[in-house]
């Protein structure tokens, strides 16, 4: 292994430790909140929708339906949020020339990916034990869908870390567009249930494909025929490359003191 | 050795570009400690950041064939939410030195007492400077980049800094920005004056200071 690569690994490891201590370590409740937040949200959605509907769009469990949608959405969304703030929240540490903005992205993504894996395992085992048994999960679909969500999230996060820095207007516009994303991505409905031509409009949103793919892994009988795997993977990889390109072109900007 | 090769760095403000350095070539040989003079806003700190490799030149390049420290200064290189101790551990990890050894050294050196295990966000700028100085003295560099931090703490602390620093200078060199010409006289044997994007080299510190004072009085 080359010296430069070893340095990157050392710095990334140090940043992961630093992030863990500030995000979770200083207060005991830190780790608990990472899990309480999605659990509370899924529970709330389940209660509200079971009051207004007889049964969820697939299966019998409201909790499982919203958990499958929300966790897939959350993997993408939380990764984007975390990565877009990575350089900013480590700005002081970027005064060490040995620490590069790239290292902060990798460290954030690694820590967030680990957290997501832990939270997903906890939530779905909780559901399997207390709510409804989960037969024949399709792990290949779950893992691929999650990896695509992570790739897309990291790419857009890196892109935003630069664009937010350059333009406050962009940040406002992005937030406005991003807010209804949760509603239109199919967390609490299936895109199949939406009539044409609106369904086609919805399917321009890559997150709806991610959720469909993820649900395929939870429900063995659900096909999610609308998911365009090749297109989705293409978008995710394109986002990652654009993110890498933009952040390396504007490396100096990310280091500048605000 | 640190070699600046036709380095240009400027900042745009509106339509005009203010150049910190413009097509500057200069080689800093090992064994030379250099004081960097220039009026306020000439871009001495930026030049130090270029030398450290925190920022990249617009044109040209900076070659470092030596282990160069980060610029020690009040700008702050600490995560505020971490304690002093955690910041020390972080720096030890990134530079690959023994965490326990460095922690012990800095705790003893920086004289922060209980505050060492409290978040840095509550530190005064003097405390931060003491921490920064302690950390960098605990790691062996070929070049120490100093941005106005030697004069921190009380008389005793200053004396201690001077002792450690003078000791360091037997193996290492320093590139120092300071308003206090006395510090530059004490530690440096050469000087560079940064003015209007140009670097002027002086073998003799006194000549540099005189030149610097003259350019100050012209403006």
Boltz contact constraints between the chains, C-beta under 6 A:
constraints:
  - contact:
      token1: [A, 10]
      token2: [B, 96]
      max_distance: 6.0
  - contact:
      token1: [A, 11]
      token2: [B, 94]
      max_distance: 6.0
  - contact:
      token1: [A, 14]
      token2: [B, 90]
      max_distance: 6.0
  - contact:
      token1: [A, 14]
      token2: [B, 93]
      max_distance: 6.0
  - contact:
      token1: [A, 14]
      token2: [B, 94]
      max_distance: 6.0
  - contact:
      token1: [A, 18]
      token2: [B, 90]
      max_distance: 6.0
  - contact:
      token1: [A, 22]
      token2: [B, 81]
      max_distance: 6.0
  - contact:
      token1: [A, 92]
      token2: [B, 76]
      max_distance: 6.0
  - contact:
      token1: [A, 92]
      token2: [B, 77]
      max_distance: 6.0
  - contact:
      token1: [A, 92]
      token2: [B, 78]
      max_distance: 6.0
  - contact:
      token1: [A, 92]
      token2: [B, 79]
      max_distance: 6.0
  - contact:
      token1: [A, 93]
      token2: [B, 79]
      max_distance: 6.0
  - contact:
      token1: [A, 95]
      token2: [B, 70]
      max_distance: 6.0
  - contact:
      token1: [A, 95]
      token2: [B, 77]
      max_distance: 6.0
  - contact:
      token1: [A, 96]
      token2: [B, 70]
      max_distance: 6.0
  - contact:
      token1: [A, 96]
      token2: [B, 77]
      max_distance: 6.0
  - contact:
      token1: [A, 97]
      token2: [B, 52]
      max_distance: 6.0
  - contact:
      token1: [A, 97]
      token2: [B, 53]
      max_distance: 6.0
  - contact:
      token1: [A, 97]
      token2: [B, 54]
      max_distance: 6.0
  - contact:
      token1: [A, 97]
      token2: [B, 70]
      max_distance: 6.0
  - contact:
      token1: [A, 98]
      token2: [B, 94]
      max_distance: 6.0
  - contact:
      token1: [A, 252]
      token2: [B, 55]
      max_distance: 6.0
  - contact:
      token1: [A, 252]
      token2: [B, 56]
      max_distance: 6.0
  - contact:
      token1: [A, 255]
      token2: [B, 54]
      max_distance: 6.0
